[in-house]
Amino acid sequence: MTGPFGRNSLEALRFGGAGVVAATREELGKLLRGEVLLGVPLRERTTYRIGGEAQLLACPADLEDLRRLNAYLVDRSLPSFVLGGGANLLVSDRGFPGVAVHLGGFSRLAFKEGVVNAGAGLVLDEFIKSCLRRGLVGLECLSGIPGSLGGALRMNAGAFGAEISDHLVEVECLDGQGRFKVLQKDEVAFSYRQALRIRETYITGATFRFPPGCKEQLFLIREDILARRRQRQPWQYPTAGSVFKRPPGHYAGKLIEDAGLKGRVLGRAQISPKHAGIVINLGGARASDVLGLIRLARQEVLRQFRIELELEQELIGFEREESG
Ligand SMILES: Cc1cc2nc3c(=O)[nH]c(=O)nc-3n(C[C@H](O)[C@H](O)[C@H](O)COP(=O)(O)OP(=O)(O)OC[C@H]3O[C@@H](n4cnc5c(N)ncnc54)[C@H](O)[C@@H]3O)c2cc1C
């Protein structure tokens, strides 16, 4: 697959040499109001702190900019993917031979009683705090989840029995054909860590409606949630949270632990001795180290328990056979 959202498109199209990339940057620089950066190390933009360079990083300033960027990418069949906070991504050591699109400029935030309209580029936890400060109930259990609001919607991020979609009214997005859409919550088909109908779109914003509550109590819940997260997760190391989705009726971490893999090291990556569902970067880990542990965990859990583990994290810039 090439063009927007063709994240594993390396075999389909290579971007060409440095001259082509520089010329593309020049063209995009003229076309867009937002920044276009050359050779951006993705290890600096992912929570794993792993990954090579994106040839280009484009940061459209607004919807019109995004439309122009999308049309350009589609026209030239250039590979691209949307980079949020990089909290759920494993990027290849070779990087991404195409355009990473970052929507950090979509950061509006408007409150009207319990109704909140927010840009997808907001940092999720900042957005949560803004809502709690106004005594709005519903996001407190998601406190401390890293990443952007757009990424949270795309992943239907959740914790402690709550999901980002719980109080959602509608999502705004631009599809690969350049059509702006406002989808009602039930049109999106949200399920566990999935948002089917907005999977291949640029999510630009969302509207929520929250019931009112007591601000002080909400912050107490938030503190409790943050403490529990610190207790359970290996927060001292770079990670991207849970590697696998929860298989029905099981916990991925427990299965990996029961398979005898807790603490297993490969290169500079390790299956966390604190939580076997998480892989940590011990410092200087390569994507291939993490991928090796992912493969091992999958193989052993399948062999020992006949249960297939499905990745929650997304792989960026890998050849199809590498990621299989
Ligand atoms: C320490 C730690 C703890 C975590 N705990 C949790 C947890 O409790 N619950 C949970 O659900 N997750 C958790 N995660 C995973 C991660 O925080 C979530 O998946 C988060 O929602 C990812 O958001 P992001 O902006 O970083 O997205 P990214 O990682 O940048 O991208 C993830 C996917 O979303 C797409 N995407 C991002 N933004 C947009 C957009 N605007 N439009 C379209 N597509 C977009 C990307 O292309 C990619 O496919 C944790 C991660 C870490 C590092």
PDBQT file of the ligand as one rigid body, heavy atoms in Angstrom, charges set to zero:
ROOT
HETATM    1  C1  LIG A 401       4.215   4.186  29.924  1.00  0.00    +0.000 C 
HETATM    2  C2  LIG A 401       3.051   3.923  29.002  1.00  0.00    +0.000 A 
HETATM    3  C3  LIG A 401       1.830   3.568  29.520  1.00  0.00    +0.000 A 
HETATM    4  C4  LIG A 401       0.732   3.331  28.685  1.00  0.00    +0.000 A 
HETATM    5  N1  LIG A 401      -0.466   3.002  29.235  1.00  0.00    +0.000 NA
HETATM    6  C5  LIG A 401      -1.540   2.835  28.451  1.00  0.00    +0.000 A 
HETATM    7  C6  LIG A 401      -2.814   2.549  29.023  1.00  0.00    +0.000 A 
HETATM    8  O1  LIG A 401      -2.983   2.472  30.230  1.00  0.00    +0.000 OA
HETATM    9  N2  LIG A 401      -3.858   2.391  28.173  1.00  0.00    +0.000 N 
HETATM   10  C7  LIG A 401      -3.719   2.476  26.820  1.00  0.00    +0.000 A 
HETATM   11  O2  LIG A 401      -4.717   2.333  26.108  1.00  0.00    +0.000 OA
HETATM   12  N3  LIG A 401      -2.528   2.749  26.260  1.00  0.00    +0.000 NA
HETATM   13  C8  LIG A 401      -1.436   2.931  27.035  1.00  0.00    +0.000 A 
HETATM   14  N4  LIG A 401      -0.228   3.202  26.465  1.00  0.00    +0.000 N 
HETATM   15  C9  LIG A 401      -0.091   3.258  25.007  1.00  0.00    +0.000 C 
HETATM   16  C10 LIG A 401      -0.256   4.671  24.424  1.00  0.00    +0.000 C 
HETATM   17  O3  LIG A 401      -0.103   5.655  25.425  1.00  0.00    +0.000 OA
HETATM   18  C11 LIG A 401      -1.626   4.832  23.770  1.00  0.00    +0.000 C 
HETATM   19  O4  LIG A 401      -1.822   3.880  22.748  1.00  0.00    +0.000 OA
HETATM   20  C12 LIG A 401      -1.791   6.235  23.186  1.00  0.00    +0.000 C 
HETATM   21  O5  LIG A 401      -3.153   6.459  22.968  1.00  0.00    +0.000 OA
HETATM   22  C13 LIG A 401      -1.009   6.454  21.903  1.00  0.00    +0.000 C 
HETATM   23  O6  LIG A 401      -1.157   7.819  21.516  1.00  0.00    +0.000 OA
HETATM   24  P1  LIG A 401      -0.041   8.545  20.638  1.00  0.00    +0.000 P 
HETATM   25  O7  LIG A 401      -0.490   9.923  20.367  1.00  0.00    +0.000 OA
HETATM   26  O8  LIG A 401       1.278   8.401  21.292  1.00  0.00    +0.000 OA
HETATM   27  O9  LIG A 401      -0.086   7.705  19.297  1.00  0.00    +0.000 OA
HETATM   28  P2  LIG A 401       1.133   7.148  18.453  1.00  0.00    +0.000 P 
HETATM   29  O10 LIG A 401       1.858   6.132  19.242  1.00  0.00    +0.000 OA
HETATM   30  O11 LIG A 401       1.931   8.244  17.891  1.00  0.00    +0.000 OA
HETATM   31  O12 LIG A 401       0.336   6.421  17.290  1.00  0.00    +0.000 OA
HETATM   32  C14 LIG A 401      -0.486   5.293  17.547  1.00  0.00    +0.000 C 
HETATM   33  C15 LIG A 401      -1.390   5.065  16.337  1.00  0.00    +0.000 C 
HETATM   34  O13 LIG A 401      -2.313   6.153  16.250  1.00  0.00    +0.000 OA
HETATM   35  C16 LIG A 401      -2.161   6.814  14.993  1.00  0.00    +0.000 C 
HETATM   36  N5  LIG A 401      -2.406   8.227  15.236  1.00  0.00    +0.000 N 
HETATM   37  C17 LIG A 401      -1.866   9.034  16.182  1.00  0.00    +0.000 A 
HETATM   38  N6  LIG A 401      -2.406  10.269  16.116  1.00  0.00    +0.000 NA
HETATM   39  C18 LIG A 401      -3.293  10.239  15.092  1.00  0.00    +0.000 A 
HETATM   40  C19 LIG A 401      -4.177  11.206  14.508  1.00  0.00    +0.000 A 
HETATM   41  N7  LIG A 401      -4.269  12.462  14.968  1.00  0.00    +0.000 N 
HETATM   42  N8  LIG A 401      -4.921  10.822  13.449  1.00  0.00    +0.000 NA
HETATM   43  C20 LIG A 401      -4.862   9.558  12.984  1.00  0.00    +0.000 A 
HETATM   44  N9  LIG A 401      -4.064   8.604  13.484  1.00  0.00    +0.000 NA
HETATM   45  C21 LIG A 401      -3.294   8.954  14.537  1.00  0.00    +0.000 A 
HETATM   46  C22 LIG A 401      -0.752   6.489  14.524  1.00  0.00    +0.000 C 
HETATM   47  O14 LIG A 401      -0.627   6.588  13.115  1.00  0.00    +0.000 OA
HETATM   48  C23 LIG A 401      -0.631   5.059  15.005  1.00  0.00    +0.000 C 
HETATM   49  O15 LIG A 401      -1.311   4.211  14.121  1.00  0.00    +0.000 OA
HETATM   50  C24 LIG A 401       0.887   3.444  27.284  1.00  0.00    +0.000 A 
HETATM   51  C25 LIG A 401       2.122   3.819  26.749  1.00  0.00    +0.000 A 
HETATM   52  C26 LIG A 401       3.195   4.052  27.581  1.00  0.00    +0.000 A 
HETATM   53  C27 LIG A 401       4.501   4.503  26.996  1.00  0.00    +0.000 C 
ENDROOT
TORSDOF 0
